[in-house]
Amino acid sequence: MTATHVHQFTAPTLNLYLAFELSWGEWKLAFTTGHGQAPRYRTIPARDLMRLREEIARAKRRFKLPADAPVVSCYEAGRDGFWLHRYLLSQGIHNLVVDSSSIEVNRRQRRAKSDRLDAFKLLSMLLRYQGGERKVWSVVRVPDVAAEDGRQLHRELMELKDERTSHINGIKGLLASQGVALADVDQDFSEELSKFKLWDNAAVPADLQARLRRAWERWQFVDRQVKDLENERKRRIRCDQTPHVEQVRRFLGMTGLGVNGAWLLVHEFFSWRQIENRRQLGGLVGLTPTPYQSGESRREQGISKAGNRHMRKLLVELAWGWLRLQPDSALSHWFGRRFAWGNKRSRKIGIVAVARKLLIALWRYLEHGEIPAGAQLCSWRPKVNLREPKELTAKEAALSP
């Protein structure tokens, strides 16, 4: 007697795929349901969320999908940030934020490019990614609102420091054009300006003096804001009891790590990421090698520089500081054996290797309590002594918001 088997098959659920091409004035939308299906292309005003919902509903009707059909979307990371991603998630849409530098492009010198073609290209790559090609691009890990907000203080501080340096360089440049060398700009600059002498022992011209004083006043205002933010950061380290600040204190308890380094390591990296292994750790900051091989040609192109640029810059600075302040550590001894007696280029290559090894060691210290071999610990409290705020001058008070 032949047995009869009844198989029950469930028809696969069709998804609606959506690719955004974002700009300030308008958004380009490209819809499809899969390979071989001609895309539906629409343009809507930027940030018009009601119109976006309407176009998604119309696309479902156009492709004869049920109203509750899943929607998968993507857009390139850029000026619009992550607010659109959070909105799409709130609407039940599975969204991907894509690293634009990881998207493959045609290598021809002349190639057609338009917003329409970019949207279609993004849509085709979304289909490939959903089909299993996970290396077709890199997907950005989106922080939550609190983690993103935690970056504001130190990123503003870095911008203000760059602006302060720009003011200093501008003042020095104006004086250099008259043959006057200035060592540094300080609070006494306005009084010293009248004492500067040109090549013929003449005073600095009046209009140039007025311009220099206005530039010095702008430097004063920015310098005041820098000190206020630094004090605020130190107050949080001393007083806050949040887990993130506790991580900062742990890093500060190690010789060679200061407030800037500890704060950036936590708020840019460790406070909201779950690191799986050291390879992923190096890739996230762009400190991984990029070998090139074609036939008999083999060469190393250097590090990828594909990760967080703030962290990469910080780690190189920390690596130099580590060699100076932790000379008895195993990492410093390793650098001494391999690179210390080489030329300048060799030491630059070596310090990048130290930066990567230091990042891995700090991750293990934070996650598993493994103190780097030979490293010295210290108290974190002396590193966060607050500076006493000075009284605002009349001009600074007028400039203050």
C-alpha positions as CSV (number, residue, x, y, z in Angstrom):
1,M,0.0,0.0,0.0
2,T,1.4,3.4,-1.1
3,A,1.5,6.1,1.6
4,T,0.2,9.5,0.6
5,H,1.8,12.6,2.0
6,V,0.1,15.9,2.0
7,H,2.4,18.9,1.9
8,Q,1.3,22.3,2.8
9,F,3.1,25.2,1.2
10,T,2.9,28.8,2.2
11,A,3.3,31.4,-0.5
12,P,6.2,33.6,0.2
13,T,5.4,37.1,1.4
14,L,6.3,39.8,-1.1
15,N,8.1,42.8,0.3
16,L,8.0,46.4,-1.0
17,Y,11.5,47.7,-1.5
18,L,12.1,51.4,-1.3
19,A,15.3,53.4,-1.9
20,F,15.6,57.1,-0.9
21,E,17.8,59.7,-2.7
22,L,17.8,62.5,-0.2
23,S,18.5,66.2,-0.9
24,W,17.5,69.4,0.9
25,G,14.7,70.4,-1.4
26,E,13.2,67.1,-2.5
27,W,13.4,63.4,-2.1
28,K,13.5,60.8,-4.8
29,L,11.7,57.5,-4.1
30,A,12.3,54.3,-6.1
31,F,10.0,51.3,-5.4
32,T,10.0,47.7,-6.6
33,T,9.1,44.2,-5.4
34,G,12.1,42.3,-6.7
35,H,14.5,41.7,-9.6
36,G,12.9,42.0,-13.0
37,Q,10.2,44.3,-11.8
38,A,10.4,47.8,-13.4
39,P,10.9,50.3,-10.6
40,R,8.3,53.0,-9.7
41,Y,9.9,56.4,-9.4
42,R,8.4,59.4,-7.6
43,T,9.6,62.8,-6.3
44,I,8.2,64.3,-3.1
45,P,9.0,67.5,-1.1
46,A,11.8,66.9,1.4
47,R,10.6,66.0,4.9
48,D,6.9,65.6,3.8
49,L,6.1,62.6,5.9
50,M,2.4,62.5,5.0
51,R,3.2,62.5,1.3
52,L,5.7,59.7,2.0
53,R,3.1,57.5,3.6
54,E,0.8,58.2,0.6
55,E,3.4,57.2,-1.9
56,I,4.1,54.0,0.0
57,A,0.4,53.1,0.0
58,R,0.1,53.9,-3.8
59,A,3.1,51.8,-4.5
60,K,1.5,48.8,-2.7
61,R,-1.6,49.2,-4.8
62,R,0.5,49.6,-8.0
63,F,2.3,46.3,-7.3
64,K,-0.9,44.6,-6.1
65,L,0.4,44.1,-2.6
66,P,-1.7,43.9,0.5
67,A,-1.9,47.1,2.6
68,D,0.0,45.3,5.4
69,A,2.9,44.1,3.2
70,P,6.3,44.5,4.8
71,V,8.4,47.5,3.5
72,V,12.2,47.4,3.4
73,S,14.0,50.7,2.7
74,C,17.4,52.3,2.6
75,Y,19.2,55.6,2.3
76,E,22.7,56.9,2.4
77,A,24.1,58.4,5.6
78,G,24.5,62.1,5.3
79,R,23.3,65.5,6.5
80,D,19.8,64.2,7.3
81,G,21.3,62.1,10.1
82,F,19.2,59.4,11.7
83,W,15.8,61.0,12.4
84,L,14.3,59.5,9.2
85,H,15.6,56.1,10.2
86,R,13.8,56.4,13.6
87,Y,10.6,57.6,11.9
88,L,10.6,54.7,9.5
89,L,11.1,52.2,12.3
90,S,8.2,53.8,14.2
91,Q,6.1,53.1,11.1
92,G,7.0,49.4,11.0
93,I,9.4,49.8,8.1
94,H,12.7,47.9,8.2
95,N,15.3,50.5,7.2
96,L,19.0,50.4,6.5
97,V,21.3,53.4,6.7
98,V,24.2,52.8,4.3
99,D,27.7,54.1,4.4
100,S,27.9,56.0,1.1
101,S,31.7,55.5,0.7
102,S,31.1,51.7,0.7
103,I,28.8,51.7,-2.4
104,E,30.4,50.3,-5.5
105,V,30.6,52.6,-8.5
106,N,31.5,52.2,-12.1
107,R,35.3,52.9,-12.7
108,R,34.9,54.4,-16.1
109,Q,36.2,58.0,-16.3
110,R,32.9,59.2,-17.8
111,R,29.7,57.7,-16.4
112,A,26.2,58.8,-16.4
113,K,25.0,60.1,-13.0
114,S,21.8,61.6,-11.8
115,D,19.5,61.4,-8.8
116,R,17.2,59.0,-10.7
117,L,20.1,56.7,-11.6
118,D,21.4,56.8,-8.0
119,A,18.0,55.9,-6.6
120,F,17.8,52.9,-9.0
121,K,21.3,51.8,-8.2
122,L,20.6,52.0,-4.5
123,L,17.4,50.0,-5.1
124,S,19.2,47.2,-7.0
125,M,21.8,46.9,-4.3
126,L,19.1,46.7,-1.6
127,L,17.7,43.7,-3.5
128,R,21.1,42.1,-3.6
129,Y,21.7,42.8,0.1
130,Q,18.3,41.3,1.1
131,G,19.1,38.3,-1.2
132,G,22.2,37.4,0.9
133,E,25.0,39.5,-0.5
134,R,26.0,41.0,2.8
135,K,29.3,42.5,1.5
136,V,27.6,44.6,-1.2
137,W,27.9,47.6,1.1
138,S,28.4,48.6,4.8
139,V,25.4,49.3,7.0
140,V,25.8,52.0,9.6
141,R,25.1,51.1,13.2
142,V,22.6,53.7,14.4
143,P,23.0,54.9,18.0
144,D,20.0,55.6,20.2
145,V,18.9,59.1,21.0
146,A,20.7,59.2,24.3
147,A,24.0,57.9,22.8
148,E,23.8,60.4,19.9
149,D,23.1,63.3,22.3
150,G,26.1,62.2,24.4
151,R,28.4,63.1,21.5
152,Q,27.4,66.8,21.4
153,L,29.6,68.1,24.2
154,H,32.9,66.7,23.0
155,R,32.2,67.3,19.3
156,E,31.3,71.0,20.0
157,L,34.5,71.2,22.1
158,M,36.6,69.9,19.3
159,E,35.0,72.4,16.9
160,L,35.6,75.3,19.3
161,K,39.2,74.3,19.8
162,D,39.7,74.3,16.0
163,E,38.0,77.7,15.8
164,R,40.2,79.0,18.5
165,T,43.3,77.8,16.7
166,S,42.0,79.5,13.5
167,H,41.7,82.8,15.3
168,I,45.3,82.4,16.7
169,N,46.7,81.6,13.3
170,G,44.8,84.6,11.8
171,I,46.3,87.0,14.3
172,K,49.8,85.6,13.9
173,G,49.4,85.8,10.1
174,L,48.4,89.4,10.1
175,L,51.4,90.3,12.3
176,A,53.7,88.2,10.2
177,S,52.7,90.2,7.1
178,Q,54.3,93.2,8.9
179,G,57.4,91.4,9.9
180,V,56.3,90.9,13.5
181,A,56.7,87.4,15.1
182,L,54.2,86.5,17.8
183,A,54.9,83.5,20.1
184,D,51.3,83.1,21.4
185,V,48.0,84.9,22.0
186,D,47.0,85.4,25.6
187,Q,44.8,87.7,27.7
188,D,47.4,90.5,27.6
189,F,47.5,90.7,23.9
190,S,45.6,94.0,23.6
191,E,48.1,95.7,25.9
192,E,51.1,94.2,24.2
193,L,49.8,95.2,20.7
194,S,50.6,98.9,21.2
195,K,54.2,98.0,22.0
196,F,54.9,96.0,18.8
197,K,57.3,97.7,16.4
198,L,57.7,97.2,12.7
199,W,61.0,97.0,10.8
200,D,61.4,100.7,10.8
201,N,60.6,101.0,14.5
202,A,57.1,102.4,13.7
203,A,54.0,101.2,15.5
204,V,51.5,98.9,14.0
205,P,49.1,100.9,11.7
206,A,45.8,102.0,13.4
207,D,43.4,100.1,11.2
208,L,45.4,96.9,11.5
209,Q,45.5,97.4,15.3
210,A,41.7,97.7,15.3
211,R,41.3,94.6,13.2
212,L,43.7,92.6,15.5
213,R,41.8,93.7,18.6
214,R,38.5,92.5,17.1
215,A,40.1,89.2,16.2
216,W,41.4,89.0,19.7
217,E,37.9,89.6,21.1
218,R,36.6,86.8,19.1
219,W,39.4,84.6,20.3
220,Q,38.5,85.6,23.9
221,F,34.9,84.6,23.4
222,V,35.7,81.2,21.9
223,D,38.4,80.6,24.6
224,R,35.8,81.3,27.3
225,Q,33.4,78.8,25.7
226,V,36.1,76.1,25.5
227,K,36.9,76.5,29.2
228,D,33.2,76.4,30.1
229,L,32.7,73.1,28.3
230,E,35.9,71.6,29.8
231,N,34.6,72.5,33.2
232,E,31.2,71.1,32.5
233,R,32.8,67.8,31.3
234,K,34.9,67.6,34.5
235,R,31.9,68.3,36.7
236,R,30.0,65.4,35.0
237,I,33.0,63.1,35.6
238,R,33.2,64.0,39.3
239,C,29.4,64.1,40.1
240,D,27.4,61.9,37.6
241,Q,26.7,58.3,38.6
242,T,25.7,57.0,35.2
243,P,27.3,53.8,33.8
244,H,29.0,55.8,31.0
245,V,30.7,58.2,33.3
246,E,31.8,55.3,35.4
247,Q,33.5,53.9,32.3
248,V,35.3,57.3,31.9
249,R,36.6,57.1,35.4
250,R,37.9,53.6,34.8
251,F,39.9,54.8,31.9
252,L,41.1,57.9,33.8
253,G,42.5,55.5,36.4
254,M,45.2,54.5,34.0
255,T,48.4,56.5,33.5
256,G,48.6,57.9,30.0
257,L,44.9,58.5,29.5
258,G,43.6,62.0,30.1
259,V,40.1,63.5,30.1
260,N,39.9,64.0,26.4
261,G,40.9,60.5,25.6
262,A,38.8,58.8,28.2
263,W,35.7,60.8,27.3
264,L,36.0,60.2,23.5
265,L,36.7,56.5,24.0
266,V,33.5,56.0,25.9
267,H,31.0,58.3,24.2
268,E,32.2,57.8,20.6
269,F,32.7,54.1,20.9
270,F,32.3,51.9,24.0
271,S,29.2,53.3,25.6
272,W,26.7,52.0,22.9
273,R,28.5,49.4,20.8
274,Q,28.7,45.7,21.5
275,I,32.2,44.7,20.2
276,E,32.4,41.0,19.3
277,N,36.1,40.6,18.5
278,R,39.4,42.5,17.9
279,R,39.0,42.4,14.1
280,Q,35.7,44.2,14.3
281,L,37.2,46.6,16.7
282,G,40.0,47.5,14.3
283,G,37.6,47.8,11.4
284,L,35.3,50.2,13.2
285,V,38.1,52.8,13.4
286,G,39.7,52.1,10.1
287,L,43.0,50.7,11.5
288,T,42.9,47.5,9.4
289,P,45.3,46.8,6.5
290,T,44.3,47.0,2.9
291,P,46.5,44.5,0.9
292,Y,46.5,44.8,-2.9
293,Q,47.2,41.7,-5.1
294,S,46.9,41.4,-8.9
295,G,48.8,38.7,-10.6
296,E,52.5,39.0,-9.6
297,S,51.9,42.4,-8.0
298,R,51.5,42.5,-4.3
299,R,51.7,45.5,-2.0
300,E,50.2,47.0,1.1
301,Q,48.2,50.1,0.7
302,G,48.1,51.2,4.3
303,I,45.2,51.3,6.7
304,S,41.7,51.5,5.4
305,K,40.7,54.8,7.2
306,A,37.1,53.6,6.9
307,G,36.0,54.0,10.5
308,N,35.4,56.8,13.0
309,R,37.8,59.5,12.1
310,H,37.6,61.1,15.6
311,M,38.6,57.9,17.2
312,R,41.4,57.2,14.7
313,K,43.0,60.6,15.3
314,L,42.7,60.2,19.1
315,L,44.2,56.7,19.1
316,V,47.3,57.8,17.3
317,E,47.8,60.6,19.8
318,L,47.2,58.2,22.7
319,A,49.7,55.8,21.2
320,W,52.5,58.5,21.3
321,G,51.5,59.5,24.8
322,W,51.5,55.8,25.9
323,L,55.1,55.3,24.8
324,R,56.1,58.3,26.8
325,L,54.0,57.8,30.0
326,Q,54.0,54.0,30.1
327,P,57.6,53.2,29.2
328,D,57.6,49.9,31.2
329,S,54.5,48.5,29.6
330,A,54.8,45.5,27.3
331,L,53.4,47.5,24.4
332,S,56.1,50.1,24.7
333,H,58.8,47.4,24.8
334,W,57.3,45.9,21.7
335,F,57.5,49.2,19.9
336,G,61.1,49.7,21.0
337,R,62.2,46.3,19.7
338,R,60.4,46.6,16.4
339,F,60.4,50.3,15.4
340,A,62.3,52.6,17.7
341,W,65.6,52.3,15.8
342,G,64.1,52.7,12.4
343,N,63.7,55.8,10.2
344,K,60.8,58.3,10.5
345,R,58.6,56.4,8.1
346,S,59.1,53.1,10.0
347,R,58.2,54.8,13.3
348,K,55.0,56.3,11.7
349,I,54.0,52.8,10.6
350,G,54.8,51.4,14.1
351,I,52.7,54.0,15.9
352,V,49.6,53.0,13.9
353,A,50.3,49.4,15.0
354,V,50.6,50.6,18.6
355,A,47.3,52.5,18.3
356,R,45.5,49.3,17.1
357,K,47.0,47.2,19.9
358,L,46.3,49.9,22.4
359,L,42.6,50.0,21.4
360,I,42.3,46.2,21.8
361,A,44.0,46.4,25.2
362,L,41.7,49.2,26.4
363,W,38.6,47.2,25.2
364,R,39.8,44.1,27.1
365,Y,40.4,46.3,30.2
366,L,36.9,47.9,30.0
367,E,35.0,44.7,29.2
368,H,37.0,42.0,31.1
369,G,39.1,44.0,33.6
370,E,42.4,42.8,32.0
371,I,45.0,45.4,32.8
372,P,47.5,45.9,29.9
373,A,50.7,44.1,30.7
374,G,53.1,46.3,32.6
375,A,50.7,49.3,32.7
376,Q,50.6,51.6,35.7
377,L,47.3,52.6,37.4
378,C,46.6,55.9,39.2
379,S,43.8,57.9,40.8
380,W,41.4,59.6,38.4
381,R,40.5,62.5,40.8
382,P,43.6,64.7,40.2
383,K,42.8,64.7,36.5
384,V,39.5,66.4,36.9
385,N,40.3,69.3,39.1
386,L,38.1,72.2,38.1
387,R,39.4,75.5,36.9
388,E,38.0,78.5,38.7
389,P,35.9,80.6,36.3
390,K,37.1,84.1,35.7
391,E,34.9,87.2,35.7
392,L,33.6,88.2,32.2
393,T,34.8,91.4,30.8
394,A,32.3,94.0,29.6
395,K,32.9,93.0,26.0
396,E,32.6,89.3,26.7
397,A,29.4,89.9,28.6
398,A,28.0,91.8,25.6
399,L,28.9,88.9,23.3
400,S,27.6,86.2,25.5
401,P,24.1,84.9,24.7
